[in-house]
Amino acid sequence: MDLNNINNILLHDNENVLSRRKSNARKKKRQKKKRRGSSSSGSGSGSGSGSGSSCSSESEYDTNGGTVLAIAGEEFVVVASDTRICSGLSIETRDQCKVFPMTPLAMVASTGLWCDTISLTSLLQIRIQMYEQEHNKPISTDALAQMISCVMYNRRFFPYHTCTILAGIDSAGKGAVYYYDPVGHMERCRYRVLGSSGKMLLPALDHGLGWEHHTLLPPDQYPPLDKERALALARNCLRVASDRDLFTGDTGVLKVITKDGIETEMIALRKD
C-alpha cells in the first residue's frame, strides 16, 4: 500500500468519525429538547414537579476507567495497566490490556474514552508504518514522541479524550517516559500515572521516586532505581488502585522494556 492510499484512508476515517459524532450530538440535543418539553407539560398538568429532574444528562466524553503508569530507569522502563473497561457502573470487559506496542523499543499506554484510545493508537501505528516506508529505517522513541504530539495537536479543536503515556528506550539507551495532555503538549518525566486512580497514586510515586521534593539527601546520594524496585512499585500501585478504585481491577499487565526486548508479567487484581 503506497502513501497516497494510506493518506486517503486516514482522511476518510477521520471524516467518518467527525460526521458520526456530529450526528450523535444533534440527536442528543433533539432528545433533550423533547424531554424538556415533556417535563414542562407534565409539571403544568400537575403530574409532579420532579419529572424534569429525573432526566439523566449523557456526555459524549464519558470515560471508561482504568489506570496506566510508567516508570523509567537508567536502562529500562516499566509500563503497566489494568484490564478492566467500564461503562458507568457496568463492567464491559475484564481482559482488555491498555498497553499498545508501537516499536520494539516503545509502547503507548492509554485510557480514557475507549473509542478515542483505539482511534489514536490505530492512527499512530499507521503513521509509524508510513515513517518507516518513507525513511527506510525504524522510528526512534524520540521521533515517535514528537509524532504523537503532532497527531494529537492536529485534533486540538476536537481532541482525543485520552490519558496517554509513551514509554520506551531513547537514542542514548536510557529509559524515557513522555506524558501528553489531550491537545498534544508533551513532557518528559521519570514516572507518571494516569487514569481513574491517577490522582490517588501519584503521591505514592512522588514519595518513592520524587527525590526532587526531598531534602534529607542530595540527589546524587539517592540509591539508583533498579528493575526489581520499579516492578515492585508498579505492582503495589495497581493493587492499591484495585482496592480503592471501582474502575480499576481484574488483571495487572506489567511490561519491562530494555534494549534486548520486552518482558511481560501478569498479576491478579480484585475482580469485584
N, C-alpha and C positions, 0 to 999 in steps of 0.2 A: 504494500500500500504506500503510495507516494505522499509527499507532504501536502499537496493540494487537496487530495481526497480526505486526509485527516482533518485539515482545517475546515473543509466543508461540513464534515460530520460534527465537529465541535460547535460550529456556528448553528447548525440545525438543532443540535441537542439543547444549546442554551436558549434558542428561541422557543423551543417547545416547553422548556421548564418555565420560562417567564410567562408565556401565554397561559399555561395551566394555573400558575399562581395568581395571575390577574383574574382569570375566570372564577377561581375559588373565592377570591376576595370579593368580587361582585356578588356572587351567590350568598356569601355570608352577610353582606350589607343588606341584601333584599330580605333575608331571613330575619335579621334584627329589626328591620322596619316592620315586617309583619307581626313580630312578637310585640313590639311596642304598640302597634295599633290594636292588637287583640287585648293586651293588658289594659290599655286606656279605656277601651269599650267595655271590658269586663268590670273595671272599677266604677265606671259611670252607671252601669246597670245594677250595681250592688252585689256583684259576685265576689267581692273581697278585695281589700287593698293590698294583699300580699302576692297577688298573681304576677305583678310585674317584676318583683324582686326574685321570683323563683326561676327566672330565665338565666341560665348559666352562659357567661361570655366565653367564647373559644378564641384561641390565638393560633395563628399560623406558625408561631415560633415557640411552641411548647417543646421543652427539651425532653429527651428520652433517658436521662440519668446516666450514671456510670462515672467511673474515676479513671484517670490516666496520670501517670507520673514518669519522670525520668531523672536519673542521677548520673552525672558524668564523673569519671575518674581520670587518672593520668593516661592510661592506655586502653580504656574500656568505657562503655556507657551501659547502664541498666535502664530498660524501659519496661513498664508494667501497666496492666489494666485488669479490670474485672470483665465478666462476660454477660452481664445482665442488661437487657434492654426493657425499659418500662414505658408504659403509656398511662399517665395518671397513676392510679394505684394498682394497675394491672401489669403483670409480667408478661411481656410478649415473647421473649426467648431467654434461655438460660445459658446458651453456648455461643455467643457472638463475641469474638475477640475484637478489641478496638485498636489493635496494633497492626499496621499495614506495611509490608516490606516494599521499599522503593528501589534500593540498590543493594548489592552485597554488603555495604558498609553503612547503610542508613535506613531508618524506619520512621514512619509517621504514626503517632498516637493521637487519636481524635475522638471526641464525643460531643454530645450536644443534641441538636436536631439531627436525627439519624439519616434522613434523606439527604441533607446537606453534607453530612460526613461522607456518604457514599459518592455523591456527585463530585466533591472536592478530590477525594483520593483517586477516583477513576480518571478525572481530568489530569491529575498530576502524573499518573502512570503513562498516559498518552503523551504528555509533554516531555517526559523523560525519554520515551521512545523516539520522539521527533528530534530531541537534542542529540541522541546517540547516532541517529542516521545522518544528521547534518554535520556533526563534528567528527564522526568516526572514532569516538572514544567514549568511555563511560563518564557519566556526570559525577563530579566530586560533591562531597557533602556541602562545601561552601557554596558552590554554584547552585545546588539544589535548594539551599536555604534562601538564596536570593530569588530563585524561580518561584518558590511558594509565596513569597512576599508579593511578587508582581501579579501572580494569578489571583490572589485574594484582593489586592488593590484594584484590579480591573472590575471587581464586583462591589466596589465601595458603596454604590448607590442602592444596591440590593444585596447586602453582604451574606456570606455563608454564616449561619448561626451555629458555629462550632467552637470548641475549645481544642486547639491544635498545638502539638509539640512535635518538633523534628529532633531525633536523636541519632547520632552517628559518630564516625571517626573522621576527623578533618584531614586536610592535606599534610599536616605535621604529625599525624599519627596519634593525636590526643582525642579524648572524648569530648563531644560537643553536644549541647542542648540548646535549642532555639525555641522560644515561646512566641506565639503570634496572637494578636488581637483580631477581631472579625474583619477589620479593614486592611490587614496585611502588615501592620507595624511589627517588626521582629526585634527580639532582644536575646543575645546570647547569655546564658547563665549556667551555673554549675548544677542546678537542680530546679525542678518545677513540678507542681502537682495541680491538676485542673479537673473540673467536673463538679458533680453534685456535692462531693465532700472536700473540694479543694480548700475552702476557707478553714475547714477544721484540721486538715492535715498539714497545711503549710507551716503553722507554728511549730509542729513537731519536727519537720525537716530543718527549720531555722535553728531549733535547739541543737539538733545533731550535727548539722553541717554548716550553719551560718556563722563561721568564725569571724566574719566582718563585724558582727554585733557583740562579740565577746571581748572583754577587757582583761581577763585573767592572764592570758598568754599572748605574746605577739604572734602574728600569722605564721611565721616561719618555724615556730615551735610546736604547732599542732601536728599530730600524727597524720601521715598520708592516708588517704581513703583507699582501702583495698577492695577487691571484688566481693569478698565474703561479707564485709561490713555493709557495703551498699546493698547487697541482696537481702541481708537481714533487715535493714531499714525499709526496703520496699515491701517485704513480706509483712512486717509489723503494720505499715501504713494501710495495706489492703485489708488486713484483719480488723484493725480498728474501724476502718470505713464500713466494712460489712456489719460490724456490731452496732454502729451509731447511725448509719445512713440507710434509709429504706430502699434507695435506688441503686445500691452497690451490693454485689454478692455473687453467690453461686460458685464461681471458679476464678482464681487469680492466675494470670498468664504473665510470666517474667521472662524477658529476653535479654541476654548479655551479648553485646556487640563488641567484637575485637577485630584486629586486622586479620585474624585467622578464620573468622566466620562468626556465626550466630548460634548461641546456645539457648535452649528453651527449657523452662521449668514451670510446672503446674502445681498449684496449691489449692486446697479445698477451703472455701469460704462458707459463710452462713447461707442457707437456702430458704430461710423464712422471710 
